[in-house]
Amino acid sequence: MAGHSKWANIKHKKGKADAQRGKVFTKIGREIAIAVREGGPDPATNGKLRDVIAKAKASNMPNDNIQRSIKKASGEMDNLVYEEITYEGYAAGGVAVVVEVVTDNRNRAASELRHIFDKNGGSLGTTGSVSYLFDFKGLLMIEREDQIDEDELMMHALEAGAEDVLVSEDGFEIYTAPSDFSAVREALEQDGYTFLSAERQKIPQTSVDLPDEEVLARVEKLLSMLDDFDDVMEVFHNANLPEEEEEE
C-alpha cells in the first residue's frame, strides 16, 4: 500500500477508536489478561506484557486503566479462559483478510466470523490460506514533529536493530523483525520518542484494487463489522481502499 494511505488509515482507525474508547480498552484488557496469564503481572519480566502496554499507551489508554487491567488479570488467573486464534479468509473482490481473535468461546467466535464473511460476499478459509500473502513485521510509527531530527532518529532505530526506516511527509515507519520489535521499541522509548502506533503487524506484500463501488461497499462493511465484534483484536487485509477524508 502507498505510504500516505497507511498514515491516513491509522489516523482514521485511531479516530474511530477514540470515539469507542470503552470498547477499545476492553479489547486491550483481554490482551493484557493473556499476557499476564502467560508471563505474570510484572512488566519488567514479561516482555509480552510490555508490548501490550505500549500498544495501550499508543491507543491513549490511561495508565490507571492499564494498571487496573493488570491487577484484575492477576486476581483472576484461575478463571481466565481466553485463547488467541487467527482466522483467514477472503472478502469480496479477492481481498485477503487475516483476523486475530481473543475469545472465551471458540465456537461463538467462529460462527460469528463465518456469518460476517458470508453476509458480505466473502468466505472463511483454512489456516494458511491467505497468510502467505503477508509479511509478519514489527512496525513503529512516529509522527513528524519539528523537534525530531530525521538522521538522528534513523541512526537510533538502526542501531537498536531495526531492519528499515521509511520516511514520508507524515512521519517515520520503523520496521523490525518480530523478535527484535520489543528491543527496538524500548530503545526508542528510552530515547524519548512516542509512537502513533506500536505493534507487530501482518503487512501485505501487494495490494488489491477493487473493481467498483459495490465491491468497495461490501469490503468496507465486512471490515466495519469485524471491528465491531468484541472478540476481534486486529484485522489485516490487502485491499487498496480510498483514503479517508481527514477531519479538522
C-alpha positions as CSV (number, residue, x, y, z in Angstrom):
1,M,0.0,0.0,0.0
2,A,1.1,3.6,-0.5
3,G,2.8,5.1,2.4
4,H,0.4,8.0,2.8
5,S,-2.6,5.6,2.7
6,K,-1.1,3.8,5.7
7,W,-0.9,7.0,7.7
8,A,-4.4,8.1,6.7
9,N,-5.8,4.7,7.6
10,I,-4.0,4.6,11.1
11,K,-5.3,8.1,11.9
12,H,-8.8,7.1,10.8
13,K,-8.6,4.0,12.9
14,K,-7.4,5.9,16.0
15,G,-10.1,8.5,15.5
16,K,-12.7,5.7,15.4
17,A,-11.0,4.2,18.5
18,D,-11.2,7.5,20.4
19,A,-14.9,7.5,19.7
20,Q,-15.3,4.0,21.1
21,R,-12.8,4.2,23.9
22,G,-14.6,1.8,26.2
23,K,-14.7,-1.0,23.6
24,V,-11.1,-0.5,22.6
25,F,-10.0,-0.6,26.3
26,T,-12.0,-3.7,26.9
27,K,-10.2,-5.4,23.9
28,I,-6.8,-4.3,25.2
29,G,-7.8,-5.6,28.6
30,R,-8.2,-9.0,27.1
31,E,-4.7,-8.8,25.6
32,I,-3.3,-7.8,29.0
33,A,-5.1,-10.8,30.5
34,I,-3.5,-13.2,28.0
35,A,-0.1,-11.6,28.6
36,V,-0.4,-11.8,32.4
37,R,-1.5,-15.4,32.2
38,E,1.5,-16.4,30.1
39,G,4.2,-14.4,31.8
40,G,3.0,-12.9,35.1
41,P,1.9,-9.4,36.1
42,D,5.4,-7.7,36.2
43,P,6.2,-5.9,33.0
44,A,9.9,-5.9,34.0
45,T,10.0,-9.7,33.5
46,N,7.2,-10.1,31.0
47,G,8.1,-8.9,27.5
48,K,4.7,-9.6,26.0
49,L,3.0,-7.5,28.7
50,R,5.4,-4.6,28.0
51,D,4.4,-4.8,24.3
52,V,0.7,-4.7,25.1
53,I,1.2,-1.8,27.5
54,A,3.0,0.1,24.7
55,K,0.0,-0.7,22.4
56,A,-2.3,0.5,25.1
57,K,-0.5,3.8,25.5
58,A,-0.4,4.4,21.8
59,S,-4.2,3.9,21.9
60,N,-4.5,6.6,24.6
61,M,-5.4,4.2,27.3
62,P,-4.8,5.9,30.7
63,N,-2.2,4.4,33.0
64,D,-4.8,3.8,35.7
65,N,-6.8,1.7,33.3
66,I,-3.7,-0.3,32.4
67,Q,-2.8,-1.0,36.0
68,R,-6.4,-1.9,36.8
69,S,-6.4,-4.4,34.0
70,I,-3.2,-6.0,35.2
71,K,-4.5,-6.3,38.7
72,K,-7.8,-7.7,37.5
73,A,-6.0,-10.3,35.4
74,S,-3.7,-11.1,38.3
75,G,-6.7,-11.8,40.6
76,E,-8.5,-13.9,38.0
77,M,-5.7,-16.2,36.9
78,D,-7.6,-19.4,37.7
79,N,-10.7,-18.2,35.8
80,L,-9.1,-17.0,32.6
81,V,-10.2,-19.0,29.7
82,Y,-9.3,-16.6,26.8
83,E,-7.5,-18.0,23.9
84,E,-5.8,-16.4,20.9
85,I,-6.9,-17.7,17.5
86,T,-6.1,-16.5,14.0
87,Y,-8.7,-16.8,11.2
88,E,-8.1,-16.3,7.5
89,G,-10.4,-15.7,4.6
90,Y,-11.3,-13.7,1.5
91,A,-13.6,-10.6,1.3
92,A,-15.4,-9.6,-1.9
93,G,-13.1,-8.8,-4.8
94,G,-10.5,-11.4,-3.8
95,V,-9.3,-9.3,-0.8
96,A,-7.2,-11.4,1.6
97,V,-8.2,-10.9,5.3
98,V,-6.4,-12.1,8.5
99,V,-8.4,-11.7,11.7
100,E,-6.7,-12.1,15.1
101,V,-9.2,-13.0,17.9
102,V,-9.1,-13.3,21.7
103,T,-12.1,-15.2,22.9
104,D,-13.6,-17.2,25.7
105,N,-15.8,-19.1,23.3
106,R,-14.1,-20.6,20.2
107,N,-17.4,-21.8,18.7
108,R,-19.1,-18.4,19.1
109,A,-16.2,-16.6,17.5
110,A,-16.0,-19.0,14.5
111,S,-19.8,-18.8,14.0
112,E,-19.9,-15.0,14.1
113,L,-16.9,-14.6,11.8
114,R,-18.4,-17.0,9.3
115,H,-21.6,-15.0,9.4
116,I,-19.8,-11.7,8.8
117,F,-17.8,-13.1,5.9
118,D,-20.8,-14.8,4.3
119,K,-23.1,-11.7,4.8
120,N,-20.7,-9.5,2.9
121,G,-19.8,-11.7,-0.1
122,G,-16.7,-13.3,1.5
123,S,-15.7,-16.7,2.9
124,L,-13.6,-18.0,5.7
125,G,-10.7,-20.1,4.7
126,T,-8.4,-22.7,6.3
127,T,-5.2,-21.9,8.2
128,G,-2.5,-20.7,5.8
129,S,-5.0,-19.9,3.0
130,V,-4.0,-16.2,2.9
131,S,-1.3,-15.6,5.5
132,Y,1.4,-16.3,2.9
133,L,0.4,-13.0,1.2
134,F,1.6,-11.1,4.3
135,D,4.9,-10.4,6.0
136,F,5.0,-10.5,9.8
137,K,6.9,-7.5,11.0
138,G,7.2,-5.1,13.9
139,L,6.0,-1.6,12.9
140,L,6.6,1.5,14.9
141,M,5.0,4.7,13.5
142,I,6.2,8.1,14.7
143,E,4.6,11.3,13.5
144,R,6.8,14.0,12.1
145,E,7.4,16.8,14.6
146,D,9.7,19.9,14.4
147,Q,12.0,18.7,17.2
148,I,12.7,15.3,15.6
149,D,16.0,15.1,13.8
150,E,15.5,12.7,10.9
151,D,19.1,11.5,10.7
152,E,19.3,11.0,14.5
153,L,16.1,9.0,14.6
154,M,17.2,6.8,11.8
155,M,20.6,6.2,13.5
156,H,18.9,5.4,16.8
157,A,16.5,3.0,15.1
158,L,19.1,1.1,13.1
159,E,21.5,0.9,16.0
160,A,18.7,-0.6,18.1
161,G,18.2,-3.3,15.5
162,A,15.5,-2.0,13.1
163,E,15.5,-3.5,9.6
164,D,14.4,-0.4,7.8
165,V,13.1,3.1,8.3
166,L,10.8,4.7,5.7
167,V,10.4,8.5,5.8
168,S,7.5,10.4,4.4
169,E,5.9,13.8,4.9
170,D,3.7,12.3,7.6
171,G,6.5,10.8,9.7
172,F,8.6,7.7,10.1
173,E,7.8,4.0,9.7
174,I,10.3,1.8,11.5
175,Y,10.2,-1.9,10.6
176,T,11.7,-4.7,12.6
177,A,11.9,-8.5,12.7
178,P,9.2,-9.7,15.1
179,S,11.8,-11.0,17.5
180,D,13.5,-7.5,17.6
181,F,10.4,-5.5,18.0
182,S,10.5,-5.1,21.8
183,A,14.1,-4.2,21.9
184,V,13.8,-1.5,19.2
185,R,10.6,-0.1,20.8
186,E,12.2,0.1,24.2
187,A,15.4,1.7,23.0
188,L,13.4,4.4,21.1
189,E,11.2,4.9,24.2
190,Q,14.3,5.5,26.3
191,D,15.5,8.0,23.7
192,G,12.2,9.9,24.3
193,Y,10.2,9.0,21.2
194,T,6.5,8.4,21.4
195,F,4.5,6.3,18.9
196,L,1.4,6.8,16.9
197,S,1.3,3.0,16.6
198,A,3.5,0.3,18.1
199,E,2.5,-3.3,17.2
200,R,3.6,-6.4,15.4
201,Q,1.6,-6.5,12.2
202,K,0.9,-8.6,9.2
203,I,1.8,-6.3,6.3
204,P,0.5,-7.2,2.8
205,Q,3.1,-7.9,0.1
206,T,0.9,-6.4,-2.6
207,S,-2.5,-4.6,-2.6
208,V,-5.7,-5.5,-4.4
209,D,-7.6,-2.8,-6.4
210,L,-11.3,-3.1,-6.1
211,P,-13.3,-3.1,-9.3
212,D,-16.3,-1.0,-8.4
213,E,-18.3,0.8,-5.7
214,E,-20.4,-2.3,-4.9
215,V,-17.4,-4.4,-4.1
216,L,-15.8,-1.5,-2.1
217,A,-19.0,-1.2,-0.1
218,R,-19.0,-4.9,0.7
219,V,-15.4,-4.9,1.8
220,E,-15.8,-1.8,3.9
221,K,-18.9,-3.3,5.6
222,L,-17.1,-6.5,6.3
223,L,-14.1,-4.7,7.9
224,S,-16.5,-2.5,9.9
225,M,-18.4,-5.5,11.3
226,L,-15.2,-7.2,12.2
227,D,-14.0,-4.1,14.1
228,D,-17.3,-4.0,16.0
229,F,-17.1,-7.7,17.1
230,D,-15.7,-7.7,20.6
231,D,-13.6,-10.8,20.2
232,V,-11.7,-9.3,17.3
233,M,-8.4,-7.7,18.3
234,E,-6.8,-7.0,14.9
235,V,-7.8,-7.2,11.2
236,F,-5.2,-7.2,8.4
237,H,-6.1,-7.0,4.7
238,N,-4.6,-6.2,1.4
239,A,-7.4,-4.1,-0.1
240,N,-6.3,-0.8,-1.7
241,L,-9.0,1.3,0.0
242,P,-9.6,5.0,-0.8
243,E,-8.2,7.4,1.8
244,E,-10.5,8.8,4.4
245,E,-11.1,12.5,4.4
246,E,-9.3,14.0,7.4
247,E,-11.4,15.8,9.9
248,E,-10.4,19.1,11.3
